[in-house]
Amino acid sequence: MAAHETLNPNEPLEYQSFEGRNNILGFWIFLGAEFALFATLFASYFVLVDRNAGAVPSAELFDLNLVLIMTFLLLTSSFTCGIAIHEMRAGRMNQTLVWIGLTLLLGLGFVGFEIYEFIHYAHEGATLSASAHWSTFFVLLGTHGLHVSIGIGWIVLLAIQMLKRGFTPRTTSKFFIASLYWHFLDVVWIMIFTGVYLLGMEWV
């Protein structure tokens, strides 16, 4: 931000620089590309969902309790991330870092359960090469899990940066963008929960 610019107390700090506003707009466009990526993966999964080639069916492996725990962890992390944004806008560094820490712990818990789930499926014979169905399942969920892992690392780096530099239009816009990414991953997970797990359990 240029030295002659003044802060507007009625506007969130992340929107108070030209760079910050442009970066946020650009990230919304990027999320459109991410949506196209996941839409392609979902389309592939639904086209090949019945191509099981004699492999163990998903209805026999999917564990509703495990999936609900994973869903609770990720959706709760979205809530704590939202509170972190609120605390950031209020200028409270310690509270912001606490809620960021909770978001990260919940995200790590989700990734840990997903790794456990994949290992369990592999032990039961459901692997990437078992069938077209399982191939698209692991690619879809693996891509989402990779995005969550990237988000965790990204938020860690941003938290360190905010701690060192304080709340500025640049640091706050970066964290706000990361929060958009995190919420997007929650939306994708809701679609996975509904379209992959519930349908796979033959509930509908």
Backbone as a printed PyTorch tensor [residue, N CA C, xyz], in Angstrom:
tensor([[[  0.8530,  -1.1990,   0.0000],
         [  0.0000,   0.0000,   0.0000],
         [  0.8800,   1.2370,   0.0000]],

        [[  0.5420,   2.2050,  -0.8170],
         [  1.3300,   3.4260,  -0.8960],
         [  1.2490,   4.1940,   0.4000]],

        [[  2.3080,   4.9740,   0.6820],
         [  2.3940,   5.6610,   1.9650],
         [  1.2840,   6.6820,   2.1380]],

        [[  0.7960,   7.2830,   1.0370],
         [ -0.2090,   8.3360,   1.1580],
         [ -1.6190,   7.7870,   1.3520]],

        [[ -1.8030,   6.4620,   1.1840],
         [ -3.1200,   5.8830,   1.3320],
         [ -3.4610,   5.7370,   2.8060]],

        [[ -4.7060,   5.9540,   3.1500],
         [ -5.1620,   5.7930,   4.5330],
         [ -6.1350,   4.6300,   4.6160]],

        [[ -6.1940,   4.0300,   5.8040],
         [ -7.0690,   2.8900,   5.9880],
         [ -8.4970,   3.3390,   6.2290]],

        [[ -9.4300,   2.5990,   5.6820],
         [-10.8440,   2.8730,   5.8610],
         [-11.3640,   1.9490,   6.9580]],

        [[-11.7560,   2.4920,   8.1080],
         [-12.1920,   1.6370,   9.2170],
         [-13.4810,   0.8800,   8.9290]],

        [[-14.1960,   1.2730,   7.9000],
         [-15.4610,   0.6150,   7.5570],
         [-15.3050,  -0.5100,   6.5310]],

        [[-14.0620,  -0.7940,   6.1400],
         [-13.8080,  -1.8100,   5.1270],
         [-12.8000,  -2.8150,   5.6680]],

        [[-13.0170,  -4.1080,   5.4230],
         [-12.0360,  -5.1070,   5.8930],
         [-10.6410,  -4.7890,   5.3790]],

        [[ -9.6400,  -5.0390,   6.2210],
         [ -8.2650,  -4.6760,   5.8910],
         [ -7.7920,  -5.3420,   4.6120]],

        [[ -8.2510,  -6.5810,   4.3490],
         [ -7.7680,  -7.3030,   3.1710],
         [ -8.2190,  -6.6710,   1.8540]],

        [[ -9.2380,  -5.7900,   1.9140],
         [ -9.7330,  -5.1260,   0.7060],
         [ -9.1800,  -3.7020,   0.5540]],

        [[ -8.2770,  -3.2940,   1.4290],
         [ -7.8600,  -1.8950,   1.4440],
         [ -6.5990,  -1.6080,   0.6440]],

        [[ -6.2520,  -2.4920,  -0.2430],
         [ -5.1730,  -2.1950,  -1.1920],
         [ -5.6110,  -2.6930,  -2.5640]],

        [[ -5.1250,  -2.0340,  -3.5890],
         [ -5.4570,  -2.4320,  -4.9630],
         [ -4.9680,  -3.8530,  -5.2300]],

        [[ -3.7730,  -4.1660,  -4.7270],
         [ -3.2160,  -5.5060,  -4.9050],
         [ -4.0900,  -6.5590,  -4.2290]],

        [[ -4.5320,  -6.2680,  -3.0040],
         [ -5.3560,  -7.2190,  -2.2710],
         [ -6.6690,  -7.4910,  -2.9870]],

        [[ -7.3240,  -6.4440,  -3.4560],
         [ -8.6000,  -6.6240,  -4.1610],
         [ -8.4110,  -7.4260,  -5.4340]],

        [[ -7.3520,  -7.1280,  -6.1740],
         [ -7.0950,  -7.8700,  -7.4130],
         [ -6.7680,  -9.3330,  -7.1390]],

        [[ -5.9850,  -9.5700,  -6.0860],
         [ -5.6310, -10.9480,  -5.7520],
         [ -6.8620, -11.7630,  -5.3570]],

        [[ -7.7500, -11.1460,  -4.6050],
         [ -8.9710, -11.8430,  -4.1990],
         [ -9.8340, -12.1480,  -5.4160]],

        [[ -9.9840, -11.1720,  -6.3050],
         [-10.7460, -11.4010,  -7.5340],
         [-10.1070, -12.5010,  -8.3690]],

        [[ -8.7910, -12.4440,  -8.5060],
         [ -8.0930, -13.4670,  -9.2770],
         [ -8.2650, -14.8490,  -8.6800]],

        [[ -8.3360, -14.9210,  -7.3520],
         [ -8.4850, -16.2330,  -6.7320],
         [ -9.8830, -16.7920,  -6.9560]],

        [[-10.8800, -15.9340,  -6.9930],
         [-12.2270, -16.4170,  -7.3330],
         [-12.2260, -17.0520,  -8.7260]],

        [[-11.4850, -16.4390,  -9.6510],
         [-11.3760, -17.0050, -10.9980],
         [-10.6540, -18.3510, -10.9410]],

        [[ -9.6030, -18.4240, -10.1400],
         [ -8.8830, -19.6830,  -9.9680],
         [ -9.7870, -20.7700,  -9.4060]],

        [[-10.6480, -20.4060,  -8.4630],
         [-11.5730, -21.4000,  -7.9080],
         [-12.5270, -21.9220,  -8.9730]],

        [[-12.8460, -21.0970,  -9.9690],
         [-13.6600, -21.5740, -11.0810],
         [-12.9570, -22.7010, -11.8230]],

        [[-11.6300, -22.5610, -12.0080],
         [-10.8570, -23.6280, -12.6540],
         [-10.8150, -24.8680, -11.7710]],

        [[-10.7040, -24.6810, -10.4640],
         [-10.7150, -25.8120,  -9.5400],
         [-12.0620, -26.5330,  -9.5750]],

        [[-13.1110, -25.7680,  -9.6820],
         [-14.4430, -26.3740,  -9.7950],
         [-14.5280, -27.2310, -11.0580]],

        [[-13.9570, -26.7300, -12.1470],
         [-13.9660, -27.5090, -13.4000],
         [-13.1740, -28.8000, -13.2330]],

        [[-12.0540, -28.7300, -12.5140],
         [-11.2540, -29.9340, -12.2640],
         [-12.0620, -30.9810, -11.5120]],

        [[-12.6850, -30.5730, -10.4110],
         [-13.4420, -31.5350,  -9.6220],
         [-14.6940, -32.0030, -10.3490]],

        [[-15.2940, -31.1360, -11.1620],
         [-16.4560, -31.5510, -11.9510],
         [-16.0610, -32.6710, -12.9100]],

        [[-14.8770, -32.5720, -13.4930],
         [-14.3810, -33.6180, -14.3880],
         [-14.1620, -34.9250, -13.6270]],

        [[-13.5830, -34.8330, -12.4340],
         [-13.3420, -36.0340, -11.6270],
         [-14.6520, -36.6750, -11.1870]],

        [[-15.6280, -35.8620, -10.8120],
         [-16.9400, -36.4000, -10.4390],
         [-17.6020, -37.0760, -11.6390]],

        [[-17.5160, -36.4370, -12.7980],
         [-18.1210, -37.0210, -14.0050],
         [-17.4900, -38.3720, -14.3200]],

        [[-16.1810, -38.4610, -14.2000],
         [-15.4920, -39.7340, -14.4550],
         [-15.9320, -40.7930, -13.4580]],

        [[-16.0740, -40.3910, -12.2010],
         [-16.4820, -41.3490, -11.1730],
         [-17.8760, -41.8980, -11.4630]],

        [[-18.8100, -41.0240, -11.7760],
         [-20.1920, -41.4700, -11.9760],
         [-20.3440, -42.2960, -13.2620]],

        [[-19.5180, -42.0190, -14.2640],
         [-19.5630, -42.8210, -15.4830],
         [-19.0630, -44.2360, -15.2150]],

        [[-18.0620, -44.3570, -14.3440],
         [-17.4080, -45.6490, -14.1100],
         [-17.8080, -46.2960, -12.7890]],

        [[-18.8050, -45.7550, -12.1170],
         [-19.1400, -46.2390, -10.7810],
         [-19.5640, -47.7040, -10.7770]],

        [[-20.1410, -48.1900, -11.8780],
         [-20.5790, -49.5920, -11.9410],
         [-19.5330, -50.5220, -12.5460]],

        [[-18.4050, -49.9970, -12.9580],
         [-17.3500, -50.8200, -13.5620],
         [-16.4470, -51.3660, -12.4620]],

        [[-16.9170, -52.3930, -11.7900],
         [-16.2010, -52.8800, -10.6100],
         [-15.3120, -54.0840, -10.8870]],

        [[-15.4840, -54.7470, -12.0130],
         [-14.6000, -55.8420, -12.4550],
         [-14.4070, -56.9140, -11.3890]],

        [[-15.4440, -57.1920, -10.6270],
         [-15.3640, -58.2460,  -9.6290],
         [-14.6770, -57.8590,  -8.3410]],

        [[-14.2520, -56.5950,  -8.2060],
         [-13.6110, -56.1460,  -6.9720],
         [-14.6510, -55.9980,  -5.8690]],

        [[-14.1800, -55.8810,  -4.6360],
         [-15.0940, -55.7410,  -3.5100],
         [-15.9510, -54.4850,  -3.7110]],

        [[-17.2680, -54.5740,  -3.5760],
         [-18.1220, -53.3970,  -3.7900],
         [-17.9770, -52.3800,  -2.6640]],

        [[-18.1890, -51.1400,  -3.0090],
         [-18.0180, -50.0650,  -2.0270],
         [-18.9970, -50.1910,  -0.8710]],

        [[-20.2010, -50.7140,  -1.1330],
         [-21.2030, -50.8390,  -0.0680],
         [-20.7130, -51.7260,   1.0690]],

        [[-19.7920, -52.6440,   0.7630],
         [-19.2650, -53.5300,   1.7980],
         [-18.1310, -52.9020,   2.5960]],

        [[-17.5550, -51.8240,   2.0760],
         [-16.3940, -51.2220,   2.7360],
         [-16.6930, -49.8840,   3.3920]],

        [[-17.5760, -49.1020,   2.7950],
         [-17.8360, -47.7790,   3.3350],
         [-18.3640, -47.8740,   4.7660]],

        [[-17.7540, -47.1040,   5.6490],
         [-18.1120, -47.0870,   7.0700],
         [-18.7320, -45.7270,   7.3880]],

        [[-20.0300, -45.7090,   7.6330],
         [-20.7190, -44.4410,   7.8620],
         [-20.1460, -43.6860,   9.0470]],

        [[-19.8060, -44.3920,  10.1190],
         [-19.2630, -43.7170,  11.3010],
         [-17.9620, -42.9940,  10.9790]],

        [[-17.0790, -43.6590,  10.2260],
         [-15.8140, -43.0380,   9.8510],
         [-16.0480, -41.8250,   8.9600]],

        [[-16.9480, -41.9630,   8.0100],
         [-17.2280, -40.8610,   7.0900],
         [-17.8350, -39.6740,   7.8330]],

        [[-18.6960, -39.9500,   8.8040],
         [-19.2960, -38.8640,   9.5900],
         [-18.2460, -38.1420,  10.4310]],

        [[-17.2960, -38.8970,  10.9760],
         [-16.2170, -38.2660,  11.7370],
         [-15.4080, -37.3490,  10.8270]],

        [[-15.0590, -37.8370,   9.6410],
         [-14.2970, -37.0210,   8.6950],
         [-15.0780, -35.7720,   8.2970]],

        [[-16.3750, -35.9510,   8.0730],
         [-17.2260, -34.8140,   7.7010],
         [-17.2930, -33.8010,   8.8310]],

        [[-17.4550, -34.2770,  10.0610],
         [-17.4950, -33.3810,  11.2200],
         [-16.2010, -32.5870,  11.3430]],

        [[-15.0690, -33.2610,  11.1860],
         [-13.7770, -32.5900,  11.3220],
         [-13.6100, -31.4950,  10.2790]],

        [[-13.9270, -31.8030,   9.0230],
         [-13.6910, -30.8310,   7.9640],
         [-14.6820, -29.6700,   8.0230]],

        [[-15.9560, -29.9680,   8.2860],
         [-16.9340, -28.8880,   8.3490],
         [-16.6950, -28.0010,   9.5710]],

        [[-16.2820, -28.5960,  10.6720],
         [-15.9600, -27.7970,  11.8590],
         [-14.7480, -26.9140,  11.5910]],

        [[-13.7860, -27.4330,  10.8260],
         [-12.6050, -26.6280,  10.5000],
         [-12.9900, -25.4090,   9.6650]],

        [[-14.0330, -25.5240,   8.8650],
         [-14.5080, -24.3820,   8.0990],
         [-15.0880, -23.3220,   9.0330]],

        [[-15.7910, -23.7890,  10.0780],
         [-16.3460, -22.8660,  11.0770],
         [-15.2370, -22.1410,  11.8260]],

        [[-14.2170, -22.8880,  12.2780],
         [-13.1230, -22.2570,  13.0210],
         [-12.3180, -21.3170,  12.1280]],

        [[-12.2110, -21.6580,  10.8420],
         [-11.5320, -20.7690,   9.9070],
         [-12.3000, -19.4510,   9.7620]],

        [[-13.6240, -19.5390,   9.7340],
         [-14.4450, -18.3340,   9.6650],
         [-14.2710, -17.4570,  10.8930]],

        [[-14.1670, -18.0860,  12.0730],
         [-13.9410, -17.3150,  13.2950],
         [-12.5660, -16.6550,  13.2560]],

        [[-11.5640, -17.3670,  12.6990],
         [-10.2290, -16.7800,  12.5770],
         [-10.2720, -15.5130,  11.7210]],

        [[-11.0480, -15.5420,  10.6340],
         [-11.2000, -14.3450,   9.8000],
         [-11.8570, -13.2190,  10.6040]],

        [[-12.8730, -13.5470,  11.3870],
         [-13.5380, -12.5420,  12.2200],
         [-12.5560, -11.9120,  13.2030]],

        [[-11.7460, -12.7430,  13.8590],
         [-10.7750, -12.2250,  14.8240],
         [ -9.6980, -11.4030,  14.1200]],

        [[ -9.3120, -11.8180,  12.9230],
         [ -8.3340, -11.0490,  12.1550],
         [ -8.8660,  -9.6580,  11.8370]],

        [[-10.1160,  -9.5940,  11.4320],
         [-10.6990,  -8.2980,  11.0980],
         [-10.8670,  -7.4190,  12.3200]],

        [[-10.9570,  -8.0490,  13.5070],
         [-11.0520,  -7.2850,  14.7520],
         [ -9.6720,  -6.8890,  15.2650]],

        [[ -8.6210,  -7.3600,  14.6000],
         [ -7.2670,  -6.9820,  14.9910],
         [ -6.7170,  -7.7350,  16.1740]],

        [[ -7.2730,  -8.8910,  16.4800],
         [ -6.8270,  -9.6630,  17.6460],
         [ -5.9180, -10.8080,  17.1880]],

        [[ -4.6190, -10.5880,  17.2820],
         [ -3.6470, -11.5510,  16.7690],
         [ -3.6920, -12.8750,  17.5130]],

        [[ -3.6580, -12.8450,  18.8480],
         [ -3.6080, -14.0960,  19.6100],
         [ -4.8230, -14.9700,  19.3420]],

        [[ -6.0030, -14.3570,  19.3550],
         [ -7.2290, -15.1220,  19.0960],
         [ -7.2420, -15.6690,  17.6640]],

        [[ -6.7360, -14.8670,  16.7300],
         [ -6.6720, -15.3370,  15.3360],
         [ -5.8080, -16.5850,  15.2330]],

        [[ -4.6560, -16.5470,  15.8800],
         [ -3.7440, -17.6900,  15.8140],
         [ -4.3240, -18.9240,  16.5010]],

        [[ -5.0810, -18.7100,  17.5840],
         [ -5.7170, -19.8450,  18.2680],
         [ -6.7010, -20.5370,  17.3420]],

        [[ -7.5330, -19.7460,  16.6750],
         [ -8.5340, -20.3480,  15.7820],
         [ -7.8910, -20.9460,  14.5310]],

        [[ -6.8000, -20.3350,  14.0730],
         [ -6.0520, -20.9450,  12.9660],
         [ -5.4930, -22.2930,  13.4000]],

        [[ -4.9500, -22.3320,  14.6250],
         [ -4.4180, -23.5890,  15.1440],
         [ -5.4720, -24.6720,  15.2180]],

        [[ -6.6750, -24.3260,  15.6620],
         [ -7.7620, -25.3050,  15.7200],
         [ -8.1480, -25.7760,  14.3190]],

        [[ -8.1660, -24.8460,  13.3850],
         [ -8.4740, -25.2080,  11.9930],
         [ -7.4600, -26.2120,  11.4640]],

        [[ -6.1970, -25.9690,  11.7460],
         [ -5.1430, -26.8550,  11.2780],
         [ -5.2360, -28.2330,  11.9250]],

        [[ -5.5260, -28.2740,  13.2270],
         [ -5.6500, -29.5570,  13.9200],
         [ -6.8030, -30.3780,  13.3480]],

        [[ -7.9150, -29.7170,  13.0930],
         [ -9.0600, -30.4180,  12.5110],
         [ -8.7420, -30.9060,  11.1010]],

        [[ -8.0440, -30.0710,  10.3310],
         [ -7.6550, -30.4820,   8.9940],
         [ -6.6970, -31.6580,   9.0110]],

        [[ -5.7500, -31.6450,   9.9480],
         [ -4.8220, -32.7700,  10.0800],
         [ -5.5530, -34.0430,  10.4870]],

        [[ -6.5520, -33.8910,  11.3670],
         [ -7.3480, -35.0470,  11.7630],
         [ -8.0780, -35.6470,  10.5770]],

        [[ -8.6280, -34.7860,   9.7370],
         [ -9.3200, -35.2620,   8.5380],
         [ -8.3680, -36.0380,   7.6310]],

        [[ -7.1930, -35.4690,   7.3620],
         [ -6.2220, -36.1350,   6.4850],
         [ -5.7850, -37.4710,   7.0940]],

        [[ -5.5920, -37.4900,   8.4110],
         [ -5.1940, -38.7250,   9.0720],
         [ -6.2310, -39.8200,   8.9140]],

        [[ -7.5010, -39.4850,   9.0950],
         [ -8.5600, -40.4800,   8.9200],
         [ -8.6730, -40.9330,   7.4680]],

        [[ -8.4390, -40.0030,   6.5290],
         [ -8.5100, -40.3960,   5.1210],
         [ -7.3860, -41.3660,   4.7670]],

        [[ -6.1860, -41.1200,   5.2940],
         [ -5.0820, -42.0520,   5.0640],
         [ -5.4130, -43.4160,   5.6550]],

        [[ -5.9730, -43.4170,   6.8800],
         [ -6.3750, -44.6780,   7.5090],
         [ -7.4060, -45.4050,   6.6430]],

        [[ -8.3600, -44.6430,   6.1140],
         [ -9.4050, -45.2260,   5.2690],
         [ -8.7980, -45.8730,   4.0250]],

        [[ -7.8860, -45.1770,   3.3670],
         [ -7.2610, -45.7160,   2.1600],
         [ -6.4770, -46.9880,   2.4610]],

        [[ -5.7470, -47.0020,   3.5630],
         [ -4.9650, -48.1880,   3.9310],
         [ -5.8910, -49.3680,   4.2090]],

        [[ -6.9970, -49.0940,   4.9080],
         [ -7.9640, -50.1600,   5.2070],
         [ -8.5530, -50.7370,   3.9220]],

        [[ -8.9270, -49.8700,   2.9960],
         [ -9.4850, -50.3460,   1.7260],
         [ -8.4710, -51.1910,   0.9690]],

        [[ -7.2080, -50.7500,   0.9710],
         [ -6.1630, -51.4980,   0.2680],
         [ -5.9970, -52.8930,   0.8570]],

        [[ -6.0890, -52.9890,   2.1840],
         [ -5.9790, -54.3000,   2.8330],
         [ -7.1390, -55.2190,   2.4600]],

        [[ -8.2670, -54.6190,   2.1150],
         [ -9.4390, -55.4010,   1.7330],
         [ -9.4760, -55.6950,   0.2360]],

        [[ -8.4570, -55.2580,  -0.4830],
         [ -8.3740, -55.5430,  -1.9160],
         [ -8.8710, -54.4350,  -2.8210]],

        [[ -9.3370, -53.3330,  -2.2400],
         [ -9.7980, -52.1930,  -3.0370],
         [ -8.6290, -51.2390,  -3.2420]],

        [[ -7.9570, -51.3690,  -4.3640],
         [ -6.7970, -50.5460,  -4.6630],
         [ -7.0320, -49.7470,  -5.9370]],

        [[ -6.0520, -48.9260,  -6.2710],
         [ -6.1680, -48.0870,  -7.4550],
         [ -6.3150, -48.9180,  -8.7230]],

        [[ -5.7230, -50.1080,  -8.7250],
         [ -5.7530, -50.9560,  -9.9210],
         [ -6.8140, -52.0550,  -9.8590]],

        [[ -7.6310, -52.0650,  -8.8040],
         [ -8.6110, -53.1470,  -8.6410],
         [ -9.7120, -53.0870,  -9.6900]],

        [[-10.1460, -51.8940, -10.0360],
         [-11.2200, -51.7320, -11.0210],
         [-11.2930, -50.2730, -11.4320]],

        [[-12.0590, -50.0080, -12.4750],
         [-12.2460, -48.6210, -12.9080],
         [-12.9590, -47.8100, -11.8260]],

        [[-13.9070, -48.4530, -11.1490],
         [-14.6210, -47.7760, -10.0610],
         [-13.6670, -47.3140,  -8.9790]],

        [[-12.8220, -48.2250,  -8.5010],
         [-11.9070, -47.8690,  -7.4190],
         [-10.8290, -46.9060,  -7.8900]],

        [[-10.4460, -46.9940,  -9.1530],
         [ -9.4670, -46.0410,  -9.6870],
         [ -9.9940, -44.6160,  -9.6050]],

        [[-11.2250, -44.4190, -10.0760],
         [-11.7920, -43.0690, -10.0510],
         [-12.0930, -42.6180,  -8.6210]],

        [[-12.4420, -43.5620,  -7.7470],
         [-12.6680, -43.2280,  -6.3360],
         [-11.3960, -42.6630,  -5.7080]],

        [[-10.2890, -43.3840,  -5.8750],
         [ -9.0430, -42.9450,  -5.2460],
         [ -8.5040, -41.6740,  -5.8730]],

        [[ -8.6880, -41.5080,  -7.1750],
         [ -8.2300, -40.2720,  -7.8130],
         [ -9.0430, -39.0780,  -7.3090]],

        [[-10.3630, -39.2360,  -7.2340],
         [-11.2100, -38.1440,  -6.7620],
         [-10.8980, -37.7860,  -5.3210]],

        [[-10.9360, -38.7730,  -4.4320],
         [-10.6990, -38.4720,  -3.0170],
         [ -9.2410, -38.1260,  -2.7440]],

        [[ -8.3260, -38.7500,  -3.4990],
         [ -6.9160, -38.4160,  -3.3230],
         [ -6.6140, -36.9840,  -3.7350]],

        [[ -7.2570, -36.5350,  -4.8170],
         [ -7.0680, -35.1530,  -5.2510],
         [ -7.5950, -34.1830,  -4.2080]],

        [[ -8.7480, -34.4950,  -3.6400],
         [ -9.2950, -33.6370,  -2.5860],
         [ -8.3840, -33.6540,  -1.3630]],

        [[ -7.9410, -34.8400,  -0.9540],
         [ -7.0580, -34.9340,   0.2040],
         [ -5.7500, -34.1910,  -0.0080]],

        [[ -5.2120, -34.2470,  -1.2350],
         [ -3.9960, -33.4990,  -1.5520],
         [ -4.2400, -32.0010,  -1.4270]],

        [[ -5.3880, -31.5480,  -1.9020],
         [ -5.7230, -30.1240,  -1.7740],
         [ -5.8180, -29.7090,  -0.3110]],

        [[ -6.4150, -30.5490,   0.5170],
         [ -6.4990, -30.2350,   1.9420],
         [ -5.0960, -30.1490,   2.5470]],

        [[ -4.2300, -31.0790,   2.1820],
         [ -2.8550, -31.0750,   2.6970],
         [ -2.1080, -29.8140,   2.2660]],

        [[ -2.3000, -29.4170,   1.0100],
         [ -1.6840, -28.1760,   0.5350],
         [ -2.2250, -26.9850,   1.3190]],

        [[ -3.5380, -26.9880,   1.5680],
         [ -4.1470, -25.9080,   2.3320],
         [ -3.5740, -25.8090,   3.7360]],

        [[ -3.3140, -26.9530,   4.3700],
         [ -2.7310, -26.9530,   5.7130],
         [ -1.3530, -26.2910,   5.6920]],

        [[ -0.5110, -26.7210,   4.7490],
         [  0.8240, -26.1290,   4.6520],
         [  0.7730, -24.6430,   4.3450]],

        [[ -0.1380, -24.2560,   3.4670],
         [ -0.3010, -22.8470,   3.0830],
         [ -0.6890, -22.0050,   4.2900]],

        [[ -1.6700, -22.4560,   5.0550],
         [ -2.1440, -21.6930,   6.2070],
         [ -1.0680, -21.6010,   7.2820]],

        [[ -0.2830, -22.6580,   7.4660],
         [  0.8270, -22.6060,   8.4270],
         [  1.7890, -21.4760,   8.0550]],

        [[  2.1680, -21.4120,   6.7850],
         [  3.0980, -20.3750,   6.3370],
         [  2.5020, -18.9810,   6.5100]],

        [[  1.2080, -18.8370,   6.2230],
         [  0.5750, -17.5290,   6.3700],
         [  0.4700, -17.1180,   7.8290]],

        [[  0.2180, -18.0810,   8.7200],
         [  0.1550, -17.7640,  10.1510],
         [  1.5100, -17.2630,  10.6400]],

        [[  2.5850, -17.9100,  10.1820],
         [  3.9330, -17.4610,  10.5530],
         [  4.1860, -16.0570,  10.0210]],

        [[  3.7550, -15.7960,   8.7990],
         [  3.9520, -14.4780,   8.2010],
         [  3.1750, -13.4040,   8.9570]],

        [[  1.9280, -13.6960,   9.3310],
         [  1.1480, -12.7190,  10.0880],
         [  1.7710, -12.4600,  11.4490]],

        [[  2.3010, -13.4930,  12.0760],
         [  2.9280, -13.3380,  13.3900],
         [  4.1520, -12.4340,  13.2930]],

        [[  4.9020, -12.5490,  12.2000],
         [  6.1140, -11.7520,  12.0400],
         [  5.8170, -10.3190,  11.5970]],

        [[  4.8480, -10.1660,  10.6760],
         [  4.6090,  -8.8620,  10.0610],
         [  3.3850,  -8.1390,  10.5980]],

        [[  2.5430,  -8.8510,  11.3580],
         [  1.3280,  -8.2500,  11.8600],
         [  0.2230,  -8.2380,  10.8120]],

        [[ -0.8770,  -7.5820,  11.1370],
         [ -1.9930,  -7.4690,  10.2050],
         [ -1.7600,  -6.2960,   9.2670]],

        [[ -1.5810,  -6.5850,   8.0000],
         [ -1.4240,  -5.5630,   6.9720],
         [ -2.3790,  -5.9080,   5.8350]],

        [[ -2.6480,  -4.9630,   4.9300],
         [ -3.4990,  -5.3120,   3.7850],
         [ -2.9820,  -6.5250,   3.0170]],

        [[ -1.6610,  -6.7010,   2.9550],
         [ -1.0930,  -7.8310,   2.2100],
         [ -1.2740,  -9.1410,   2.9700]],

        [[ -0.9070,  -9.1830,   4.2590],
         [ -1.0120, -10.4460,   5.0030],
         [ -2.4640, -10.8630,   5.1970]],

        [[ -3.3450,  -9.9040,   5.4300],
         [ -4.7450, -10.2650,   5.6480],
         [ -5.4150, -10.7240,   4.3540]],

        [[ -5.0430, -10.1140,   3.2300],
         [ -5.6430, -10.5620,   1.9610],
         [ -5.1780, -11.9760,   1.6310]],

        [[ -3.9210, -12.2980,   1.9620],
         [ -3.4240, -13.6490,   1.7200],
         [ -4.1890, -14.6700,   2.5560]],

        [[ -4.4170, -14.3510,   3.8260],
         [ -5.1290, -15.3100,   4.6750],
         [ -6.5980, -15.4130,   4.2710]],

        [[ -7.2000, -14.3040,   3.8660],
         [ -8.5860, -14.3510,   3.3950],
         [ -8.6970, -15.2430,   2.1650]],

        [[ -7.7400, -15.1450,   1.2590],
         [ -7.7330, -15.9990,   0.0660],
         [ -7.6030, -17.4610,   0.4730]],

        [[ -6.7240, -17.7470,   1.4380],
         [ -6.5710, -19.1270,   1.9100],
         [ -7.8690, -19.6370,   2.5250]],

        [[ -8.6110, -18.7530,   3.1930],
         [ -9.8860, -19.1730,   3.7900],
         [-10.9140, -19.5020,   2.7040]],

        [[-10.9010, -18.7630,   1.6050],
         [-11.7890, -19.0910,   0.4820],
         [-11.4770, -20.4890,  -0.0530]],

        [[-10.2030, -20.7780,  -0.1720],
         [ -9.7510, -22.0920,  -0.6420],
         [-10.2390, -23.1760,   0.3110]],

        [[-10.1180, -22.9280,   1.6120],
         [-10.5200, -23.9140,   2.6150],
         [-12.0280, -24.1700,   2.5510]],

        [[-12.8120, -23.1100,   2.4420],
         [-14.2660, -23.2800,   2.3570],
         [-14.6570, -24.0100,   1.0770]],

        [[-13.9500, -23.7420,  -0.0050],
         [-14.2170, -24.4390,  -1.2680],
         [-14.0230, -25.9420,  -1.0990]],

        [[-12.9710, -26.3430,  -0.3970],
         [-12.7190, -27.7610,  -0.1840],
         [-13.8150, -28.4060,   0.6520]],

        [[-14.4130, -27.6420,   1.5620],
         [-15.5430, -28.1650,   2.3350],
         [-16.7500, -28.4020,   1.4350]],

        [[-16.9900, -27.4880,   0.5070],
         [-18.1020, -27.6580,  -0.4320],
         [-17.8930, -28.9170,  -1.2710]],

        [[-16.6600, -29.1040,  -1.7360],
         [-16.3560, -30.3100,  -2.5160],
         [-16.5850, -31.5560,  -1.6810]],

        [[-16.1900, -31.5050,  -0.4070],
         [-16.3770, -32.6810,   0.4530],
         [-17.8590, -33.0120,   0.6370]],

        [[-18.6950, -32.0040,   0.7650],
         [-20.1330, -32.2550,   0.9000],
         [-20.6500, -33.0110,  -0.3230]],

        [[-20.1560, -32.6360,  -1.5020],
         [-20.5560, -33.3500,  -2.7210],
         [-20.0140, -34.7730,  -2.7200]],

        [[-18.8000, -34.9610,  -2.2120],
         [-18.2470, -36.3140,  -2.1050],
         [-19.0540, -37.1410,  -1.1170]],

        [[-19.3640, -36.5640,   0.0140],
         [-20.1420, -37.2670,   1.0420],
         [-21.4780, -37.7450,   0.4840]],

        [[-22.1310, -36.8620,  -0.2610],
         [-23.4450, -37.1940,  -0.8010],
         [-23.3560, -38.1060,  -2.0160]],

        [[-22.5280, -37.7210,  -2.9940],
         [-22.5070, -38.4270,  -4.2610],
         [-21.7080, -39.7070,  -4.2660]],

        [[-20.6860, -39.7880,  -3.4100],
         [-19.8320, -40.9770,  -3.3870],
         [-20.2360, -41.9170,  -2.2520]],

        [[-20.2500, -41.4090,  -1.0370],
         [-20.4800, -42.2980,   0.1010],
         [-21.9430, -42.7090,   0.2620]],

        [[-22.8470, -41.7420,   0.2870],
         [-24.2410, -42.1090,   0.4960],
         [-24.7820, -42.9490,  -0.6500]],

        [[-24.4610, -42.5680,  -1.8810],
         [-24.8820, -43.3950,  -3.0180],
         [-24.1790, -44.7520,  -2.9880]],

        [[-22.9150, -44.7470,  -2.5760],
         [-22.1680, -45.9980,  -2.5100],
         [-22.6900, -46.9400,  -1.4470]],

        [[-23.3100, -46.3850,  -0.4030],
         [-23.9140, -47.2150,   0.6240],
         [-25.3190, -47.6790,   0.2380]],

        [[-25.7580, -47.2370,  -0.9640],
         [-27.0620, -47.6200,  -1.4970],
         [-28.2060, -47.1310,  -0.6120]],

        [[-28.0200, -45.9150,  -0.1360],
         [-29.0880, -45.2960,   0.6500],
         [-30.1820, -44.7520,  -0.2490]],

        [[-29.8070, -44.3890,  -1.4780],
         [-30.8030, -43.7730,  -2.3690],
         [-30.8710, -44.5760,  -3.6550]]])
